[in-house]
Amino acid sequence: MWRSRDREFSVRAIDRSEEPASYNRNTMPARDTYHQTVKNALIKDGWTITHDPLRIRLARGRNLFVDLGAERMLAAERGTEKIAVEIKSFIGASDMKDLEQAAGQFVLYEGLLKRYYPEHLLFLAVTANIKHRVFEEEAGQSLIEDGIIRLVTFDPVEEAIEQWIR
């Protein structure tokens, strides 16, 4: 307890037992609207889903979850190609806010994947419509041209991969 000139204040430690039972700082986030669609499209494209989700285990018991991990066999001399895919539907009130959030998440995951899963290449999965609406505009286009984000576009109706953009 401490006092200012006119008031008395008390300070208490944060007691995690007061949080709702369902609260967990390591809980896997809700799946994106297109999660199953992208998973099906990757399988159709010859990928084997290896992680759903791909968990990045951090120090101090923290976890981050990339939506999918996948691999596919290449020509015998090249071995196996491995990817991680973060799926975004861009359904927020602002495409630019969604882009900021997706770009920040991509950069964070990319850095951690290099540390914990260096064989995986990260892609951001979006519909062809989102690619046109967001990534063919200056802000989104600069992220691709500057090598900050890699995209995979898909058709949500056909559940098919349309384009890989590295």
N, CA, C and O of each residue as an XYZ file, in Angstrom:
664
protein
N       0.854     -1.162      0.000
C       0.000      0.000      0.000
C       0.897      1.221      0.000
O       1.898      1.276      0.715
N       0.523      2.205     -0.818
C       1.233      3.481     -0.786
C       0.244      4.614     -0.919
O      -0.888      4.413     -1.360
N       0.659      5.785     -0.545
C      -0.239      6.944     -0.510
C       0.331      8.081     -1.353
O       1.533      8.349     -1.345
N      -0.568      8.737     -2.078
C      -0.211      9.999     -2.709
C      -0.836     11.074     -1.833
O      -1.384     10.771     -0.773
N      -0.762     12.279     -2.251
C      -1.273     13.370     -1.432
C      -2.742     13.165     -1.064
O      -3.125     13.374      0.088
N      -3.584     12.750     -2.050
C      -5.022     12.669     -1.806
C      -5.577     11.249     -1.758
O      -6.714     11.047     -1.332
N      -4.801     10.278     -2.182
C      -5.366      8.939     -2.317
C      -4.464      7.887     -1.729
O      -3.275      8.096     -1.487
N      -5.077      6.760     -1.511
C      -4.363      5.601     -1.029
C      -4.443      4.527     -2.113
O      -5.523      4.257     -2.638
N      -3.318      3.919     -2.449
C      -3.278      2.914     -3.502
C      -2.710      1.620     -2.950
O      -1.876      1.622     -2.045
N      -3.178      0.520     -3.513
C      -2.564     -0.754     -3.164
C      -2.084     -1.414     -4.444
O      -2.686     -1.241     -5.504
N      -1.041     -2.140     -4.347
C      -0.454     -2.833     -5.486
C      -0.531     -4.316     -5.185
O      -0.216     -4.757     -4.080
N      -0.958     -5.088     -6.189
C      -0.996     -6.533     -5.989
C      -0.367     -7.218     -7.191
O      -0.415     -6.703     -8.308
N       0.206     -8.352     -6.960
C       0.803     -9.124     -8.040
C      -0.296     -9.705     -8.911
O      -1.413     -9.935     -8.448
N       0.026     -9.938    -10.168
C      -0.933    -10.570    -11.063
C      -1.040    -12.034    -10.682
O      -0.042    -12.754    -10.644
N      -2.238    -12.458    -10.405
C      -2.492    -13.837    -10.016
C      -3.129    -14.545    -11.207
O      -4.298    -14.301    -11.507
N      -2.383    -15.420    -11.898
C      -2.889    -16.115    -13.082
C      -4.067    -17.030    -12.754
O      -4.816    -17.411    -13.654
N      -4.242    -17.383    -11.495
C      -5.361    -18.254    -11.143
C      -6.696    -17.534    -11.308
O      -7.743    -18.181    -11.335
N      -6.675    -16.195    -11.419
C      -7.903    -15.449    -11.615
C      -8.343    -15.422    -13.076
O      -9.458    -14.994    -13.376
N      -7.479    -15.875    -13.988
C      -7.845    -15.900    -15.402
C      -8.825    -17.034    -15.642
O      -8.819    -18.020    -14.905
N      -9.662    -16.911    -16.653
C     -10.607    -17.991    -16.947
C      -9.874    -19.306    -17.185
O      -8.745    -19.320    -17.677
N     -10.513    -20.385    -16.838
C      -9.900    -21.708    -16.992
C      -9.515    -21.974    -18.442
O      -8.558    -22.703    -18.702
N     -10.248    -21.390    -19.391
C      -9.968    -21.638    -20.807
C      -8.771    -20.842    -21.308
O      -8.296    -21.096    -22.415
N      -8.262    -19.878    -20.521
C      -7.150    -19.038    -20.953
C      -5.844    -19.810    -20.838
O      -5.543    -20.397    -19.799
N      -5.072    -19.802    -21.924
C      -3.774    -20.460    -21.931
C      -2.902    -19.712    -22.930
O      -3.258    -19.595    -24.102
N      -1.781    -19.214    -22.476
C      -0.916    -18.428    -23.345
C      -0.329    -19.261    -24.475
O       0.185    -18.689    -25.436
N      -0.383    -20.572    -24.404
C       0.170    -21.433    -25.446
C      -0.912    -22.127    -26.260
O      -0.611    -23.035    -27.034
N      -2.149    -21.722    -26.102
C      -3.233    -22.348    -26.831
C      -3.079    -22.083    -28.320
O      -2.736    -20.978    -28.740
N      -3.336    -23.109    -29.100
C      -3.268    -22.970    -30.542
C      -4.371    -22.013    -31.004
O      -5.519    -22.161    -30.585
N      -4.050    -21.041    -31.856
C      -5.073    -20.106    -32.318
C      -6.101    -20.799    -33.204
O      -5.865    -21.892    -33.717
N      -7.238    -20.148    -33.373
C      -8.291    -20.695    -34.238
C      -7.771    -20.824    -35.665
O      -6.944    -20.030    -36.115
N      -8.262    -21.820    -36.352
C      -7.849    -22.025    -37.744
C      -8.479    -20.989    -38.651
O      -9.594    -20.524    -38.417
N      -7.736    -20.638    -39.696
C      -8.223    -19.693    -40.686
C      -9.386    -20.296    -41.458
O      -9.510    -21.516    -41.555
N     -10.226    -19.447    -42.000
C     -11.390    -19.858    -42.792
C     -11.005    -20.856    -43.882
O     -11.744    -21.803    -44.150
N      -9.856    -20.643    -44.503
C      -9.445    -21.471    -45.643
C      -8.481    -22.594    -45.271
O      -7.850    -23.173    -46.156
N      -8.353    -22.912    -44.006
C      -7.375    -23.919    -43.575
C      -7.535    -25.247    -44.332
O      -6.589    -25.729    -44.955
N      -8.722    -25.823    -44.272
C      -8.938    -27.121    -44.915
C      -8.828    -27.018    -46.433
O      -8.358    -27.948    -47.090
N      -9.257    -25.898    -46.985
C      -9.171    -25.678    -48.438
C      -7.716    -25.701    -48.899
O      -7.382    -26.362    -49.882
N      -6.855    -24.977    -48.188
C      -5.428    -24.942    -48.557
C      -4.792    -26.304    -48.340
O      -3.985    -26.752    -49.154
N      -5.143    -26.953    -47.268
C      -4.612    -28.299    -47.004
C      -4.970    -29.240    -48.157
O      -4.110    -29.969    -48.651
N      -6.226    -29.224    -48.583
C      -6.654    -30.069    -49.707
C      -5.934    -29.686    -51.001
O      -5.542    -30.556    -51.779
N      -5.762    -28.381    -51.228
C      -5.083    -27.916    -52.443
C      -3.624    -28.372    -52.461
O      -3.119    -28.773    -53.509
N      -2.951    -28.318    -51.329
C      -1.564    -28.774    -51.265
C      -1.467    -30.270    -51.545
O      -0.571    -30.711    -52.265
N      -2.376    -31.043    -50.985
C      -2.379    -32.492    -51.225
C      -2.596    -32.770    -52.711
O      -1.912    -33.612    -53.292
N      -3.549    -32.064    -53.327
C      -3.784    -32.220    -54.775
C      -2.552    -31.852    -55.589
O      -2.322    -32.403    -56.665
N      -1.759    -30.915    -55.069
C      -0.558    -30.442    -55.770
C       0.649    -31.347    -55.528
O       1.753    -31.040    -55.979
N       0.448    -32.448    -54.827
C       1.523    -33.420    -54.627
C       2.266    -33.306    -53.316
O       3.288    -33.967    -53.135
N       1.787    -32.492    -52.397
C       2.431    -32.320    -51.102
C       1.870    -33.305    -50.085
O       0.699    -33.680    -50.144
N       2.709    -33.711    -49.168
C       2.294    -34.510    -48.018
C       2.294    -33.585    -46.803
O       3.305    -32.954    -46.495
N       1.167    -33.508    -46.123
C       1.079    -32.671    -44.933
C       1.803    -33.388    -43.797
O       1.446    -34.507    -43.430
N       2.813    -32.740    -43.252
C       3.617    -33.338    -42.182
C       3.291    -32.749    -40.815
O       3.510    -33.393    -39.789
N       2.775    -31.540    -40.800
C       2.437    -30.862    -39.541
C       1.147    -30.069    -39.729
O       1.001    -29.330    -40.703
N       0.222    -30.225    -38.803
C      -1.038    -29.476    -38.849
C      -1.483    -29.181    -37.429
O      -2.340    -29.882    -36.892
N      -0.926    -28.178    -36.828
C      -0.027    -27.128    -37.324
C       1.442    -27.493    -37.102
O       1.757    -28.496    -36.460
N       2.325    -26.667    -37.641
C       3.760    -26.786    -37.396
C       4.071    -25.932    -36.166
O       4.012    -24.703    -36.215
N       4.400    -26.603    -35.072
C       4.638    -25.887    -33.815
C       6.096    -25.484    -33.702
O       6.997    -26.296    -33.915
N       6.318    -24.229    -33.365
C       7.655    -23.726    -33.074
C       7.732    -23.590    -31.558
O       7.071    -22.735    -30.969
N       8.536    -24.431    -30.935
C       8.665    -24.420    -29.479
C       9.779    -23.457    -29.086
O      10.941    -23.644    -29.447
N       9.407    -22.441    -28.353
C      10.350    -21.423    -27.928
C      10.813    -21.688    -26.499
O      10.271    -22.540    -25.794
N      11.811    -20.947    -26.104
C      12.295    -21.041    -24.731
C      11.178    -20.626    -23.780
O      10.224    -19.958    -24.178
N      11.308    -21.020    -22.552
C      10.366    -20.679    -21.493
C       8.961    -21.210    -21.745
O       7.985    -20.646    -21.249
N       8.851    -22.288    -22.509
C       7.570    -22.946    -22.696
C       6.594    -22.256    -23.627
O       5.421    -22.627    -23.668
N       7.042    -21.274    -24.366
C       6.156    -20.579    -25.310
C       6.101    -21.348    -26.625
O       7.039    -22.058    -26.988
N       4.988    -21.193    -27.326
C       4.808    -21.842    -28.621
C       4.219    -20.863    -29.617
O       3.423    -19.995    -29.256
N       4.614    -21.008    -30.868
C       3.968    -20.342    -31.992
C       3.547    -21.433    -32.955
O       4.172    -22.492    -33.009
N       2.491    -21.181    -33.716
C       1.958    -22.215    -34.599
C       1.817    -21.678    -36.022
O       1.033    -20.762    -36.272
N       2.577    -22.251    -36.946
C       2.397    -21.979    -38.368
C       1.325    -22.952    -38.824
O       1.325    -24.109    -38.406
N       0.405    -22.500    -39.680
C      -0.767    -23.309    -40.009
C      -0.444    -24.718    -40.494
O      -1.022    -25.684    -39.995
N       0.472    -24.856    -41.462
C       0.758    -26.177    -42.032
C       2.245    -26.350    -42.309
O       2.950    -25.385    -42.608
N       2.709    -27.580    -42.208
C       4.022    -27.971    -42.679
C       3.792    -29.063    -43.716
O       2.914    -29.908    -43.540
N       4.581    -29.054    -44.805
C       4.388    -30.048    -45.859
C       5.717    -30.345    -46.538
O       6.675    -29.579    -46.443
N       5.742    -31.470    -47.219
C       6.927    -31.838    -47.998
C       6.509    -32.617    -49.219
O       5.425    -33.198    -49.262
N       7.385    -32.626    -50.219
C       7.152    -33.472    -51.385
C       8.491    -33.911    -51.942
O       9.499    -33.211    -51.844
N       8.464    -35.077    -52.519
C       9.669    -35.643    -53.111
C       9.931    -34.961    -54.440
O       9.014    -34.704    -55.220
N      11.193    -34.677    -54.679
C      11.613    -34.095    -55.952
C      12.447    -35.132    -56.681
O      12.566    -36.273    -56.234
N      13.007    -34.741    -57.775
C      13.885    -35.656    -58.513
C      14.928    -36.221    -57.547
O      15.344    -35.544    -56.607
N      15.337    -37.443    -57.782
C      16.195    -38.178    -56.847
C      17.408    -37.370    -56.385
O      17.797    -37.460    -55.220
N      17.996    -36.601    -57.259
C      19.203    -35.885    -56.872
C      18.925    -34.674    -55.983
O      19.847    -34.162    -55.347
N      17.679    -34.205    -55.922
C      17.357    -33.025    -55.110
C      16.783    -33.389    -53.747
O      16.850    -32.573    -52.827
N      16.228    -34.572    -53.585
C      15.702    -34.963    -52.282
C      14.297    -34.469    -52.032
O      13.428    -34.585    -52.897
N      14.069    -33.914    -50.848
C      12.739    -33.499    -50.419
C      12.686    -31.989    -50.244
O      13.600    -31.387    -49.679
N      11.620    -31.388    -50.730
C      11.372    -29.966    -50.530
C      10.392    -29.828    -49.373
O       9.375    -30.520    -49.335
N      10.691    -28.940    -48.430
C       9.827    -28.760    -47.269
C       9.364    -27.309    -47.196
O      10.141    -26.378    -47.407
N       8.087    -27.143    -46.895
C       7.528    -25.804    -46.784
C       6.722    -25.676    -45.493
O       6.300    -26.665    -44.894
N       6.529    -24.444    -45.097
C       5.588    -24.094    -44.025
C       4.635    -23.089    -44.661
O       5.060    -22.236    -45.440
N       3.359    -23.186    -44.336
C       2.357    -22.332    -44.970
C       1.512    -21.655    -43.895
O       0.912    -22.310    -43.044
N       1.484    -20.333    -43.960
C       0.620    -19.542    -43.086
C      -0.531    -19.043    -43.959
O      -0.302    -18.408    -44.989
N      -1.756    -19.326    -43.553
C      -2.945    -19.036    -44.354
C      -3.610    -17.766    -43.829
O      -3.818    -17.618    -42.625
N      -3.940    -16.856    -44.737
C      -4.606    -15.612    -44.355
C      -5.781    -15.347    -45.283
O      -5.670    -15.484    -46.502
N      -6.906    -14.967    -44.692
C      -8.118    -14.716    -45.480
C      -8.390    -13.240    -45.719
O      -9.218    -12.913    -46.569
N      -7.730    -12.334    -45.007
C      -7.909    -10.887    -45.191
C      -9.392    -10.513    -45.129
O      -9.945     -9.955    -46.077
N     -10.018    -10.827    -44.006
C     -11.444    -10.528    -43.850
C     -11.702     -9.401    -42.860
O     -12.849     -9.140    -42.497
N     -10.640     -8.732    -42.422
C     -10.789     -7.625    -41.489
C     -11.390     -6.398    -42.165
O     -11.642     -6.396    -43.370
N     -11.609     -5.379    -41.386
C     -12.206     -4.144    -41.902
C     -11.284     -3.412    -42.874
O     -11.756     -2.655    -43.721
N      -9.968     -3.632    -42.759
C      -9.004     -2.921    -43.590
C      -7.975     -3.897    -44.158
O      -7.321     -4.627    -43.412
N      -7.840     -3.902    -45.485
C      -6.824     -4.745    -46.113
C      -5.420     -4.358    -45.640
O      -4.568     -5.226    -45.446
N      -5.181     -3.063    -45.456
C      -3.853     -2.620    -45.026
C      -3.548     -3.094    -43.602
O      -2.414     -3.480    -43.317
N      -4.528     -3.073    -42.715
C      -4.315     -3.605    -41.359
C      -4.034     -5.104    -41.420
O      -3.141     -5.606    -40.739
N      -4.811     -5.814    -42.247
C      -4.582     -7.254    -42.415
C      -3.193     -7.512    -42.994
O      -2.518     -8.460    -42.591
N      -2.761     -6.664    -43.944
C      -1.434     -6.813    -44.543
C      -0.349     -6.566    -43.500
O       0.625     -7.316    -43.433
N      -0.506     -5.530    -42.691
C       0.468     -5.257    -41.632
C       0.584     -6.451    -40.690
O       1.688     -6.869    -40.339
N      -0.551     -6.991    -40.287
C      -0.551     -8.121    -39.357
C       0.071     -9.352    -40.015
O       0.873    -10.049    -39.394
N      -0.295     -9.621    -41.267
C       0.244    -10.794    -41.974
C       1.745    -10.657    -42.206
O       2.490    -11.623    -42.044
N       2.192     -9.457    -42.586
C       3.623     -9.233    -42.838
C       4.428     -9.391    -41.551
O       5.485    -10.022    -41.551
N       3.933     -8.822    -40.462
C       4.628     -8.956    -39.185
C       4.717    -10.400    -38.736
O       5.763    -10.854    -38.272
N       3.623    -11.112    -38.876
C       3.603    -12.526    -38.504
C       4.551    -13.319    -39.397
O       5.274    -14.191    -38.914
N       4.552    -13.023    -40.698
C       5.425    -13.715    -41.634
C       6.896    -13.504    -41.258
O       7.670    -14.460    -41.212
N       7.274    -12.261    -40.992
C       8.660    -11.955    -40.642
C       9.059    -12.671    -39.351
O      10.153    -13.228    -39.267
N       8.193    -12.662    -38.359
C       8.465    -13.356    -37.104
C       8.646    -14.849    -37.337
O       9.635    -15.433    -36.893
N       7.695    -15.470    -38.032
C       7.773    -16.906    -38.292
C       8.989    -17.260    -39.139
O       9.648    -18.268    -38.886
N       9.289    -16.444    -40.136
C      10.437    -16.697    -41.018
C      11.731    -16.759    -40.206
O      12.543    -17.666    -40.389
N      11.913    -15.801    -39.318
C      13.121    -15.790    -38.492
C      13.217    -16.998    -37.588
O      14.288    -17.588    -37.443
N      12.107    -17.369    -36.979
C      12.117    -18.521    -36.070
C      12.238    -19.839    -36.821
O      12.871    -20.774    -36.331
N      11.641    -19.926    -38.000
C      11.805    -21.144    -38.802
C      13.261    -21.336    -39.208
O      13.750    -22.466    -39.215
N      13.953    -20.275    -39.540
C      15.379    -20.381    -39.886
C      16.173    -20.962    -38.725
O      17.156    -21.674    -38.929
N      15.746    -20.656    -37.515
C      16.438    -21.135    -36.325
C      16.070    -22.583    -35.981
O      16.950    -23.390    -35.680
N      14.781    -22.911    -36.026
C      14.313    -24.214    -35.547
C      13.988    -25.227    -36.649
O      14.077    -26.434    -36.422
N      13.615    -24.750    -37.831
C      13.297    -25.621    -38.968
C      13.944    -25.044    -40.225
O      13.230    -24.632    -41.140
N      15.269    -25.004    -40.295
C      15.938    -24.314    -41.404
C      15.668    -24.923    -42.783
O      15.900    -24.269    -43.800
N      15.189    -26.148    -42.826
C      14.911    -26.795    -44.107
C      13.555    -26.373    -44.694
O      13.274    -26.664    -45.857
N      12.719    -25.696    -43.910
C      11.390    -25.279    -44.360
C      11.418    -23.873    -44.945
O      12.034    -22.970    -44.380
N      10.753    -23.694    -46.070
C      10.595    -22.393    -46.701
C       9.159    -21.935    -46.442
O       8.211    -22.664    -46.735
N       9.001    -20.734    -45.896
C       7.692    -20.226    -45.503
C       6.979    -19.535    -46.662
O       7.585    -18.768    -47.410
N       5.677    -19.819    -46.800
C       4.820    -19.164    -47.784
C       3.573    -18.644    -47.091
O       3.090    -19.231    -46.122
N       3.066    -17.546    -47.598
C       1.789    -16.994    -47.158
C       0.751    -17.414    -48.188
O       0.883    -17.085    -49.367
N      -0.276    -18.135    -47.759
C      -1.319    -18.615    -48.679
C      -2.485    -17.634    -48.684
O      -3.048    -17.316    -47.636
N      -2.841    -17.160    -49.873
C      -3.977    -16.248    -50.043
C      -4.727    -16.630    -51.320
O      -4.173    -17.271    -52.213
N      -5.991    -16.225    -51.387
C      -6.756    -16.479    -52.609
C      -6.211    -15.603    -53.734
O      -5.532    -14.606    -53.487
N      -6.520    -15.989    -54.971
C      -6.112    -15.186    -56.124
C      -6.723    -13.785    -56.034
O      -6.099    -12.806    -56.444
N      -7.942    -13.694    -55.497
C      -8.596    -12.400    -55.334
C      -7.809    -11.511    -54.364
O      -7.640    -10.320    -54.623
N      -7.334    -12.068    -53.271
C      -6.536    -11.300    -52.304
C      -5.214    -10.896    -52.933
O      -4.742     -9.778    -52.723
N      -4.612    -11.794    -53.701
C      -3.363    -11.443    -54.389
C      -3.598    -10.213    -55.251
O      -2.808     -9.270    -55.222
N      -4.670    -10.219    -56.010
C      -4.971     -9.094    -56.897
C      -5.293     -7.833    -56.089
O      -4.795     -6.750    -56.396
N      -6.114     -7.977    -55.075
C      -6.600     -6.833    -54.291
C      -5.523     -6.219    -53.403
O      -5.512     -5.005    -53.198
N      -4.613     -7.044    -52.872
C      -3.641     -6.568    -51.887
C      -2.208     -6.601    -52.408
O      -1.468     -5.632    -52.238
N      -1.806     -7.705    -53.043
C      -0.396     -7.880    -53.400
C      -0.040     -7.372    -54.790
O       1.117     -7.463    -55.201
N      -1.010     -6.842    -55.513
C      -0.708     -6.152    -56.767
C      -0.794     -4.646    -56.584
O      -0.616     -3.883    -57.533
N      -1.069     -4.225    -55.351
C      -0.994     -2.808    -54.977
C       0.413     -2.551    -54.437
O       1.131     -3.491    -54.095
N       0.803     -1.286    -54.361
C       2.184     -0.941    -54.030
C       2.697     -1.558    -52.731
O       3.785     -2.133    -52.714
N       1.939     -1.451    -51.653
C       2.424     -1.947    -50.358
C       2.682     -3.450    -50.398
O       3.745     -3.911    -49.982
N       1.721     -4.206    -50.895
C       1.886     -5.654    -50.979
C       2.927     -6.067    -51.992
O       3.713     -6.985    -51.755
N       2.928     -5.383    -53.126
C       3.881     -5.698    -54.189
C       5.321     -5.488    -53.719
O       6.211     -6.266    -54.063
N       5.547     -4.428    -52.930
C       6.909     -4.169    -52.441
C       7.397     -5.296    -51.532
O       8.586     -5.616    -51.526
N       6.489     -5.898    -50.766
C       6.884     -7.015    -49.903
C       7.367     -8.212    -50.714
O       8.304     -8.904    -50.316
N       6.727     -8.449    -51.844
C       7.136     -9.557    -52.713
C       8.420     -9.211    -53.446
O       9.368     -9.997    -53.450
N       8.457     -8.029    -54.073
C       9.631     -7.620    -54.854
C      10.887     -7.522    -54.010
O      11.982     -7.800    -54.497
N      10.745     -7.131    -52.749
C      11.903     -7.004    -51.862
C      12.267     -8.322    -51.174
O      13.171     -8.356    -50.339
N      11.569     -9.402    -51.520
C      11.884    -10.719    -50.974
C      11.495    -10.898    -49.517
O      12.043    -11.764    -48.835
N      10.565    -10.100    -49.033
C      10.151    -10.197    -47.630
C       9.104    -11.291    -47.453
O       9.100    -11.996    -46.444
N       8.219    -11.429    -48.433
C       7.134    -12.424    -48.363
C       7.133    -13.262    -49.634
O       7.364    -12.756    -50.733
N       6.868    -14.554    -49.460
C       6.613    -15.467    -50.579
C       5.140    -15.850    -50.520
O       4.603    -16.089    -49.439
N       4.487    -15.909    -51.675
C       3.060    -16.232    -51.714
C       2.799    -17.554    -52.405
O       3.556    -17.984    -53.275
N       1.723    -18.183    -52.003
C       1.117    -19.256    -52.773
C      -0.354    -18.871    -52.874
O      -1.019    -18.634    -51.865
N      -0.851    -18.812    -54.114
C      -2.256    -18.457    -54.290
C      -3.050    -19.715    -54.609
O      -2.541    -20.671    -55.194
N      -4.319    -19.680    -54.202
C      -5.169    -20.850    -54.391
C      -6.563    -20.427    -54.807
O      -6.993    -19.301    -54.558
N      -7.260    -21.354    -55.446
C      -8.656    -21.174    -55.824
C      -9.486    -21.855    -54.741
O      -9.413    -23.074    -54.584
N     -10.277    -21.084    -53.989
C     -11.026    -21.679    -52.878
C     -12.177    -22.578    -53.317
O     -12.603    -23.446    -52.556
N     -12.685    -22.386    -54.528
C     -13.792    -23.218    -55.014
C     -13.268    -24.561    -55.509
O     -13.815    -25.612    -55.176
N     -12.208    -24.517    -56.302
C     -11.619    -25.742    -56.860
C     -10.675    -26.443    -55.883
O     -10.265    -27.580    -56.115
N     -10.333    -25.753    -54.782
C      -9.343    -26.258    -53.843
C      -8.068    -26.657    -54.580
O      -7.592    -27.788    -54.483
N      -7.535    -25.688    -55.320
C      -6.355    -25.945    -56.141
C      -5.346    -24.815    -55.983
O      -5.712    -23.648    -55.842
N      -4.069    -25.184    -56.011
C      -2.987    -24.200    -55.998
C      -2.936    -23.562    -57.380
O      -2.972    -24.262    -58.392
N      -2.853    -22.230    -57.426
C      -2.783    -21.524    -58.703
C      -1.382    -21.051    -59.037
O      -0.944    -21.157    -60.183
N      -0.667    -20.521    -58.032
C       0.627    -19.910    -58.345
C       1.522    -19.881    -57.111
O       1.068    -19.616    -55.998
N       2.810    -20.161    -57.337
C       3.820    -20.009    -56.314
C       4.636    -18.770    -56.685
O       5.149    -18.679    -57.801
N       4.760    -17.823    -55.765
C       5.488    -16.589    -56.040
C       6.621    -16.470    -55.023
O       6.391    -16.268    -53.830
N       7.844    -16.599    -55.522
C       9.028    -16.557    -54.638
C       9.741    -15.234    -54.765
O      10.755    -15.013    -54.102
